[in-house]
Amino acid sequence: MITVTHGQLMRVDSLTFFVLNAMADDWESILQIEPQVHEYHGVVERKLILQALRRLHDVGHVLAMDQDGFGLSEFPGSPEAAWYRMTDSGRALFEANIPCFDK
């Protein structure tokens, strides 16, 4: 879950943070995101990771691309076949939350 108050970036939950963390340096597929989430957040069902990606995409923190390299304005109908990357606002959200999850 992403918490936003008065237009300021706020704390995100652990799952959301580690989904963003998995996309910190490039376009990633669910096959690349999932093991990172499991290692740093803990094991969760893939559908929960996809739900986090959908929420991040819906608010503009993540971009999606189909397997042919075309950007998608809507969350993909086949999310397991898509690739994902943070937007500038997603990076700002991620960086603002690093102190909350830095061990």
PyMOL commands that set and color helices and strands:
alter all, ss='L'
color gray80, all
select helices_A, chain A and resi 14-22+30-40+46-58+79-81+88-101
alter helices_A, ss='H'
color red, helices_A
select strands_A, chain A and resi 2-5+8-12+28-29+62-65+71-72+83-86
alter strands_A, ss='S'
color yellow, strands_A
deselect
rebuild
show_as cartoon
